[in-house]
Amino acid sequence: MVIKVTSAAIIGLEVHKISAEVDVTNSLPQIVIVGLGDTAVLEAKERLKLAIKNSDYDFPSTKVVINLAPANLKKEGALYDLAMAIGILAKEKIVKKIPSKIAFLGELSLDGSIRPVNGVLPIVSGLHKKGIEKVVVPYDNLNEASFAPDIEVLGARNLVEVVEFLNKDISLNVLKQNADDFLDISYETGVDFADIKGQSQAKAALEIAAAGAHNVLMSGSPGSGKTMLARAFNSILPPLSKDEAIELTKIYSVAGLIDDKTPLVTKRPFRSPHHSASSVGITGGGSNPKPGEITLAHRGVLFLDEMPEFPRSVLEVLRQPLEENFVTISRAQTSIKYPANFILIGAMNPCPCGYLGDRGRQCICSDFQIQRYKSKLSGPLLDRIDILINVQRLTDDELLNIKTNSENSKQIRERVINARKIQAERYKNEGIYTNSELTPRLTAKYCKIDDASKIMLKNAINRFNLTARSYDRILKISRTIADIKNSPDIKQEHIIEALSFRGLE
């Protein structure tokens, strides 16, 4: 009789139930693993044999055939080891029974201990949706897996513990945790807005960006404070909700960035890749497609410092994720979709030397050099950035004024949280959360303006040569400004302020 043991495969964030089918045949002793496994799966032969022998169990003296079904789905990694070992032991009558609706995950060491694997939280959550009620995972993954709701997760240190659990109902390690107990509502960061001197317009722009999840591009001479402003941005973002924390933890688990000390992502991510990053590093991919920087920045911030220094091909791949909030990685045999709903913050110099328009230094660049430098950011990409601002170098008075009355991040954050609550209530039946996610249809529904404002916007369209997308973005920014000021309607003053944040155009 064929023994069937349940495990799982994860492709992107999609979970597939895998059945490890084990049988023996009278032939020379060997292990054959079929079912489209990669090198790590095929190398399990020696791990299985020695792990079972070193756990003081007899290994079959015949040919063992293991099929990982379905056979047309590619299997990658060593997480199938435990399920295959249980199947072999059940075939040898060492394991007396395997409960229904139970799955096994884990890599085996040669001594029979069970090593942790990546992607445990999304796998466990996905198996629950497929009818599995219990999952045995490596003990080192138990902390992470314990956040999965409505499913029993059992942690095992070695193969012997699992066999004793199946044969004698010996209890395995159980842990259940609530994500709400781990979320950081204080959200302190290294840089506070109160530490930044001057730059009132830039701070106002970033507050609007945080309140409505708008993208920002800052241009200014070296030392004007662009990077410091960007690094302080996370301190005014609202705290993660429970669902967002679980969602982020699944992404980071698949990427292999979760360990026992940090089992849950509790703060909004801030990703700042170097300008030498490749397009695969930014969007994700590889032979076994993994999340890229835009997915790791999901629900948080992607900061591109010295943005024109990134290869144009890398910047252009951002266009589709900025518009659709996800990225699709296509391969010959599969297509993987990763979420990518992030706030883009870019920083750049106004010219190659960095001092075009500077108060204290003369620009030495030619018109051709300036044009070539700025052309690295294409029109379609700029069209997808909501707020464009110039960051001037501080004056002597601003620089020397040690005592500052600037608002701290906590004060700004309270207004941001209030604006986000207004948006969440307004869009509760629309499937979106922030103003930046408004579609053209929803923009027309929720961003209504009076006749005088329409005339003013018409003049702005003619003067700045705005595209239809830019027009919609100005309405969204105006809606966010109105929310910050607790105004149910968009007024002319809100539109004027929104237009002031298209400074680079």
N, C-alpha and C positions, 0 to 999 in steps of 0.2 A: 504494500500500500504506500502510495506517495504521501509524504509528510509536507504540509504547507504551513509556513510561518510568515506572519505579516511584518513587513518593514515599510519604508517609504523613500521616495525620491523627491527632490525639490529642484525645479527648473525655473530660474528666476525667483518669484515668490509663490509659484503655483506648486501645490503638493499633489503627488500621485502615489496611490497605494501600491506597494510592490509585494508580490508573493514569492517567497523563497521556497521553491519546490525541490524536495530532496528525495532521492531514491538510490538504491544500490543495485549493482549487477555483478554476476559472477565473471570476473576478469582480473587482470593484474591490478594490485593496489595502486590507486591514483585518484586524484580529485579533478573533475572536469566542471568548469563553471561556464555556463552559456547564458545568453540573454542580453547581448550588446553591452558588456561591461568594459570599462576603461582599464588602464594598466593597474590602478590601485585595486580594482575589483579582482582582476585575474591574479594578482600577487597575494590575494587572501588565502590561496591554497596552503602555503607554508605557515601562515599565521594560524589558520584553523587547526592544522594538524598538531603543531607544537602547543598551542593554547589548551587544546583538549587533553593532550598527554600530560602536560605540566600541571593540570588541574586534577590529575590522578583518575582520569576516565579513559576507558579503552577506545581506541580509534578503529573504525571498520577496517578489516583486512581484505576488503574487496574494492571494486571501483565505485566511487561515489560521484553521482551526477547531480549538479545543482543548477536549476533553471530559475533565473530571476525574471518573473513575468510581470507585465507584458513584455514580450521579447523585442518589440519594435521601439521601445523607449530606452534611450541611452542612460546607462547607470554610471555614475561617477562617484569616486570617493570610497572610504572604508566603513561607512556607517551600516553596511549590510552584514558585517562580520558576525555580530551577535545573533542575528536571525538565522544565518546559515549554520552557526555552531549549534543552536538549539534544535534545528531541524535534523542535523546529523545525530545528536544525542537522543532525540526522540526516535529516530530510525533504529538506533541500537538498543532501544527500550530502557535507556538510562533515565531519560525524562519520561515520566509515566503519563502525564497529561498536559495539554496546552489549553488554557481557557479560551473560550471564544471571545472575539472582539478585543484582543490584546495585540500590541505591536512591540517590536524590539528594535532599538537603535544603539549603535555603539561600535567602536573599533576595538579589536582584540590585540593585546600585547602578547608576546610569546609566553609570558608566565601566567596568562589567563586573566590578567586584570583588564578592565574596560577603560579605554581612553576616550576623552571627550571628542565631539565632532561639531562641525559648524551647522548653523541653521536649525537648531533644536526647537526654539520657540515657534517659528512659522510651521515647522513640520508637525509638532504636537497639536497646534491649533487647527491645522488643515486635516489631520487624521480624525479629530473630533467631528468635523463636518462630514466625514466619510463613514461615520458609524462606529469608530473605535472608541472604547470606553476606558481602557488602561494602556499606558505606554511605559515600558521599561527603558530608562535612559542611563547614560553614564552618570555616576555620582557627581562628577565635576560639572555636569550640565544641569543638575537638579535645581540649582538656584535660579537659573534663567528660565527653565521650563515651568517652574512653579507659578509663573504669572499667567499661564494659559488657563482660561476659565472653563468650567464645566467638564473637565476631564481629569481622571486620576493619573498622576505622574509618580512613578516609582524609581528611585535612584539605586543603582547597583555598582559596587566597587569591582567585582570580579565575576567570572563565569560560575564559580561554585555557589555564590549567593543566589544567582538566578535559578540554578538547578534546584537548590534547597527551597526556594520560594515556590517553584512549580510543583515539586514533589511533596513537600511537607508543610506548605502554607506558611513558611517562615516569613515574617514581615520584612519588607524592604523599606528603605528610607523614604519617608513621605514629607513633603514640604508644600505648603500653600501660602502664597503671599498676595497682597493687594497692592496694585501699582500706586494707588492713592497715598499709601503710607510712605512712599519713596520720593514722590514728586517734590521738587524744591520750589516753594512758592516765594521765597525771598529773592532768589535769582541774582545773587551778587556776582559781579564780574570784576576783573582787574582794573577796568577803566570806567569811571563815572563821568557823566556829562558835566558835573560840577568841576571836574578837574580840567576841563577844556576851556581855555580863555577865548572870549570873543565868539566869532562865528555864529551869530544869532540866526542868520538866514539858513545856514547849513543845518543847524540844530532843529529849526522849525521844519525844514524839508525832511529830515530823518524821522521826526515825530509823525509827520503825515505818512511817510513810507511805512512806519511800524503799525500805524493805526489801520491802514487800508491794504497792507502787504503789497506796496508798490515798489517797482524797481527804480534804482537811483544810479546816476552817473555823476561823479564829482570831477571837476577839472580845476587845477590850480598849480601854482608854482611849487617847487620842492620846499618842504618845511612848512607849508601852510596849514597842515593838520588833517589832511584827508584820511590817512591811515588811522590816526588816533580816533577820528570821528567814526570810522567804520568799525573799529574794535570796541567802541562804546555802544554800538547799536544794539547788541544783544541784551544790554542791561535795561532797555526800555521795552523789549518785547514781552507779551503776556506769557504766563507760565504754560507749560504743556498740559493738555488735558490727559486723562487716563488713556483714552483711545489713541491719541497722538503718540504717547510714550510707548505703548505696545506696538504701534505701527513702526515707529523708528527702531525699536529694539529688534524687530523682525528683520529689518533691512540690515542693521549692523551685525546681526547674527549670521546672516547669509554671507556678508563680507568678511567674517572672521574677526570682527572687532569687539566681540563681547567676551569677557572672562568672568571668573567667579567673583572677582572683587567689584566688578561693575556689571551686574546682571541686568540692569535696566537703564535705558537712556532717559535721564531725568531733566536734561536741559536742552534747549533748542540748539541744534548744531551750528557751528560757525566754521565753514570750510574755506581755506585760503590757499589754493594750489599755486605753485610757482609757474611763471610764464613759460617754462620749458615743458609743461605738461602736454601730452599728446591728446588727440581727439578721443582716443579710446579711454585714456585716463579720466577725461572730463565726462564723457557720456556713459562709459561702461563698455564692456565687451570682453574680448579674448576668446580663446578656444572653448573655455568653460565660462560663459559670460557672467561677469560679476558687476555689482553696482559701481558706477563712476561717481565723480565728485558731485554732479548735480543731483544724484539720488541720495548720496550721503548728506547733502544739504537740505533734503526734504523737510519741510516744516520749519526751516531755519534760514540761514544766510549763506550765500556763495559770494565771497569777496574776491574780485579780480583786481589786484593791485598792478599798476602800470599796464593797464588793459591793452593799449596799442602794441605792447611788446609780445603779446600772445600771437601765434601764427593766425593769419586771417581764416584759414581753414578750420582752426579750433573754435574761433569765435562764431563762425557761421553755423556750427552745429548746435548752437544755443537757440537758434531762432524757433525751431519747432517746439522744444520743451518750454520755452518762455510763453508760447501761445497756448499750448495744450496741457501743460502741467504734468506731462509724462514723457518718457522716452521709449522708443521701440527699437530693440536690437534684433536685426534680422540675420539669420544664418540659413544655410542651405536646407537644413532639416527642421528648423524650429524658428519661432519668433517669440522674443521675450519682451514683456512690457514692465518697466520699472516706474514707480511714481517719481515725480520731479517737480513738486510744488514748492519752490523756494523763492526767496527775495534776492535778487541780484543787486549787489552793490559794486560798482566799478569806480576806479580812480585812475586818473591820467594827468599828464602834464599838458599844457595848452600847445606845446610845440616841442621839437627835439631838444632844444637847449633848456626848456622849461620855464622861460621868463617872459613869454608873450603876455602883455597886459599887466606885468608885475609893477608894483608901486615903486620899488627901489632899484631894479636892475633892468638893463636894456637887453632886449631880445636880439640875438645875432643870427637868427635863421632867415633864409631867403623865403620868398613866397612859395616857391616850388617845394622846398623842404617842409614847410608848414602844411601845404596841401597834401603832400604825399604821406605825411605823418597822420593827419586826420583821416585820410581816406582808408586807413587800416580798419576803421570802424564803419561798416557799410550803412547806407541809409535804411535798409530794412531792419537791421539790428537796432539802430538808434530809435527807429519807429516803435520798437517794442519796449523801450525804456521810458517809464512814465515821467520821472523827474530828472531834469538836467540842470545842474547848478554850477556856478563858478565860485570857487573857494579862494578868497583873497588872502594874501599874507597878512599877519597881524601888524597893526600899527605899533609904534613905540609905546604909546599909552596903554594899549591893550596888553602888550607883552610884559610891561613892567608893573602892571596893576596886579599885585599879588593877592590882595583881598578882592574877591569877586562875589557878586550876588547871583551868579548863574544858578538856575534850577538844577537840582540833582536828579539822577536817573529815576529815583523812586517817585518823585512828583510827576515827572513826565509819563512814567509808566502807568500811573493811575489813570491819566487821561486816555492813554492808549487802550487800556483794558476796558474803560467805559465805552469808548468808540467801538471796540470789537463786540461788546455786548449788544450795542444798538444794532450793529450789522447782523449779528447772529439772530436776533429777534426778527429783524426785517426779512431776512432770507431763509427763515426756518422751513418754508415750504418750497424753496427753489433748489435745494441741493448744493448751495454754495455757502461760504462763511464770510468772505470779505469783499470789499468793493472792487478789488483788482480782478476778481473772477467773473464779473458781470459780462454777459454776452451782449451783442448789439441789441437783441430784443429786450433783455432785462435792463440795459442801460436806458433805453427809451421809456421803460416802465417806471424806473425808480430815480431817474436823473432828469426830471422835468424842470424846465426853466421858463421864466416869463418872457414876454415879447422884447422888452428892453435888453435882456441878457442875450437873446437870440441875435439882435442887431449887433451888439458888441462882439459876440463870437464870430459873426459873419465878417466883420472888419478884421478880426484877428486871423481868420482863415486866409483872407486875401493878403494880409501883410506878411504873415509868416509862412505862407504857402503850405498850410497844414494838410496832411492826408486825412482820410476818413478815420483811420486808426488813431491818429494823433488827436482828432476831434473827440473821439470816444474817450480817450485817456484823460483829456482835460475835464470832461464831465465826471469821470470817476474820481479824479483828484478833488474836484470841487465838492463831490458828494462826501468824501472823506473829511475835508476841511469843515464842512457843515456838521458832520457827526462829532468831530472833536469839540466844536463849539455848541453842541447840543441843539442845533437848529434843524427842525424837521424839513425845511425847504432850502434849496440852493439859492443863495442870493448873489447879486452882482459882485459884492466884495469877495465872496468865495471864489468866483470865477476869475477875478482879477489876480487874486493870490495864486491860483492854479497856473495862470498864464505866466506869472513871474518865475515859475519853476521850469520853464522851457528855455532857460537862458542860453544854452549852447546853440540853439537854433538862430 
